[in-house]
Amino acid sequence: MNEATFEANIPEELRRLFPAITPADLTHQDTFTIRLGHRVFTVKQEKRDKATGRLDILVNFKGMPLAVLELKAPDSPLTDNDRDQGISYARLTEPTMAPLVIISNGTKTKFFNTYDKKPWKPDNRNEKALENIFNHALECAAADRDEAVRFLITGDTETWTEVVRSHTTEALAQLEGELANLGRSLARGLTLDRKILPVISTALSENEPAVILTGPPLSGKTNVLAQFCRTCDSDKFLPFYVDVAATSQGIFRQMADTFTNQLFLETTPEKVMQWLNISLRTREDSRRLVVLIDGFSAASSALIKADVDQLLAMSNRGQFSMLLAMHDAAYDVLQKVNGRPNDTLIGQAKRYAMSFLDNDEFAKASEDIQNNFHITFQSGSKYNLSYRVPQILRSIAGAFNQPPADNPAQNDAAVQVPVVSSVMGLSHLGGTWQMIRADAELQNDLRCMADAVISDESDRERSPSLRLAALGQGLIRLSTAEEVLGVERLARLRAQGYARLTTGPDDQTLLSPTVPLLLSAAASHVVAEKIIETVGQNEDAAYEQFLTHIAPFPFSDVVGAAAIYKLAHNSPAVFNTFMQRLLGDEPEIGILDENHQFAATFPGVGEIEFELPPGSQEKTINNIMPWLILSQLAAQPLSDDSNKRKSHLMLLAHIGAFPNVLRAPDIVALEDMVAVPIHDIPGHGSIVCREIGIIEPITIAMQACFNNMPSKMESLCTHAATKGILPLASRLATAANSLRSCADLKARQAATRSANMLQIAISQMLKEASHTPSQKQSAAKSAPKKKMRKMSKAERNRYREKKKRDRIRNRRAQRQANQ
């Protein structure tokens, strides 16, 4: 008997079973809902037909459930499983329990009471009798309810599939927030496509029992897991997402609680293990369960570690797969058995390493942000590696997606035009801080967190490894964080997603910010207050403390500039004093040779010591922070217009003439570093290739000043051209070229004229620089050789020995200066 035959026979069969009932009062439907605890699921006749060959039909009496009908194929026997299936549905129909279950194969039909499973014989009951049946069903005890629901879990794939799918949807929804809600791991409407995702999907489609996804903090591992859950082929995968940070009672306990809450059935971790070991093995469904564990680390509780080990062992039997996401450092610890060379189950699993956005991923992300939020990134942004960090990229998009607000960076170029600056600036801090302007408690918590970073200075000074690791990262030793923040505030910051625990050098437990821009914005307020506190006591000490305070924060130069800017109106005298000190504290160009040793720290790698090979003569630029701070301030409204912006022009002319690249170093992993095209010009220094856009903050300031004072910028360009100052001319030309199509007519015209003039002047400078050294220079170089030719052999040996001693003396002096 097929579906059409059944549909045709239902009205006649209903009239035979219930002759006293008016036909209009009896209806049937092949799609109906059942309630499992707090969840409602839909039973669809067409899906059941395709899956099992049965048709599930609900018969209603005056809109109330009367009976669940199950029709088997004509050659199929009627079994207890068919009875139990119908009864399990009948007991859970809405709004009341269906009192009858009818199963039939077309030639044989059986009737059962829902509440006691006993056979029921139709005997021409009338409406009153049916009402009595309903009343009795509502009053009966639910002693057998657990058995019915348990049957659904273990024997009905559709039921537990819906439970798992519903759990994952809700778990991800808990992590998702608006673009401006930086405490949430996922941003609604912002999806960053990662190349690692199809690689992982392929491995899981090949029934890989366990896959490990590793990456540095803030690289977007949670986003990748969420994308897998939302975009994976539903015919192949059924993902169950677990956030370790929200799983204090263990993974099996969370899975058990999920079934308990959604099926209204007390489920134990042992039953979940049985389900994973037995039920998944015997099911007919081809979909593969994938348990995703997010945020697993060496610092996870012993219970979580034990559950992960158990799941890994079980996954090796082929019933399901696991996908674990963890930091690189955590994997390094967890992949080996303590004290042995053997791999743990994690070390034996297939590992895929991810990092920050590469060129293609950033290009796609910036395109999506432009399409979805109407935000454009300035040319040169791809060299700002801060934008490759997904969390920071989300912060930037959220800050510039906000309506205009009164913030101290309102004159920053990135705010004046609908383009995000290619260089981190005051507008980034100001815009991000505005995103939480309505949350005074969070702002205060972040200020306290910034104060804790500063309070940890003395301990960082005693540990060179920790000092290197904390540079530009905002790390705090946990003991200091607990002392300064207090237990309640610390717990709140972690619970809201603004801080997390990590492991640092010497296995120290550290507190790390998860929204670096917010911590830096808070730090600018705290540092400004500390300047005022100390400058009255000792001006020199205040300046040195200022530079020390900002060093451990992300975007240190921007933090310092924002702090100084806050003094411009609150403490003009202090502001002027610090501006003079910054200007006089010039960058230093040094030389590293084979006698120098140095160390550097890289995220995801740790500290690395370097030794230069013999004969090395490497140029270094030291002490660039003061001039980076001034670069950030060079376009800000530092005073009224009475001085005709002379201070701005002075800063641009002086700093813009620096003969080397002036930008903050990127604190990223070695593999994520991007080479910046640089031209070394004899006699002029090193300049940035103008084809790549703007990558220096001083050039961003020039761009802004072309908008604010176009005629004066033309004069500065003329000065650079006539004086033959190639670094200044090159930076001005880059800024001018970027404004050839700007909306402001005066700025556009001034920029176009300046760019054309500078192009001619720069070409002439480069032509002159390419010529061979002058006769005077050649003579100066050959003078020592001529002098030595007039010496005797003994005199030449003494001369060489003296030169050698001078070189050794100079190296020692340089080494002492560096120390």
Secondary structure as UniProt FT lines:
FT   HELIX           3..17
FT   TURN            19..20
FT   HELIX           23..25
FT   STRAND          26..29
FT   STRAND          31..36
FT   TURN            37..38
FT   STRAND          39..44
FT   HELIX           45..52
FT   STRAND          55..61
FT   TURN            62..63
FT   STRAND          64..71
FT   TURN            74..75
FT   HELIX           80..90
FT   TURN            91..92
FT   STRAND          100..104
FT   STRAND          109..113
FT   TURN            114..116
FT   HELIX           127..139
FT   TURN            143..144
FT   HELIX           145..155
FT   HELIX           157..175
FT   STRAND          176..177
FT   TURN            179..180
FT   TURN            182..183
FT   STRAND          186..187
FT   TURN            188..189
FT   HELIX           196..205
FT   TURN            206..207
FT   STRAND          210..215
FT   TURN            217..218
FT   HELIX           221..231
FT   TURN            234..236
FT   STRAND          237..243
FT   HELIX           244..246
FT   TURN            248..249
FT   HELIX           251..263
FT   HELIX           269..274
FT   HELIX           275..279
FT   HELIX           280..282
FT   STRAND          288..294
FT   TURN            298..299
FT   HELIX           302..315
FT   TURN            316..318
FT   STRAND          321..327
FT   HELIX           328..334
FT   TURN            338..339
FT   HELIX           345..348
FT   STRAND          350..353
FT   HELIX           359..373
FT   STRAND          376..377
FT   TURN            379..380
FT   HELIX           381..383
FT   HELIX           385..388
FT   HELIX           390..400
FT   TURN            408..411
FT   HELIX           413..416
FT   STRAND          419..420
FT   HELIX           426..434
FT   TURN            435..438
FT   HELIX           440..455
FT   HELIX           457..462
FT   HELIX           464..470
FT   TURN            471..473
FT   STRAND          476..477
FT   HELIX           478..485
FT   HELIX           487..495
FT   TURN            496..497
FT   STRAND          499..503
FT   HELIX           505..507
FT   STRAND          509..513
FT   HELIX           516..535
FT   TURN            536..537
FT   HELIX           539..550
FT   TURN            551..552
FT   TURN            554..555
FT   HELIX           556..570
FT   HELIX           572..584
FT   STRAND          588..592
FT   TURN            594..595
FT   STRAND          597..602
FT   TURN            603..605
FT   STRAND          606..611
FT   TURN            614..615
FT   STRAND          618..622
FT   HELIX           625..633
FT   TURN            634..635
FT   HELIX           641..643
FT   TURN            644..645
FT   HELIX           646..656
FT   HELIX           670..672
FT   STRAND          678..681
FT   TURN            682..684
FT   STRAND          685..688
FT   HELIX           690..692
FT   HELIX           697..708
FT   HELIX           710..723
FT   HELIX           726..737
FT   TURN            738..741
FT   HELIX           745..769
FT   HELIX           775..789
FT   HELIX           793..818
//
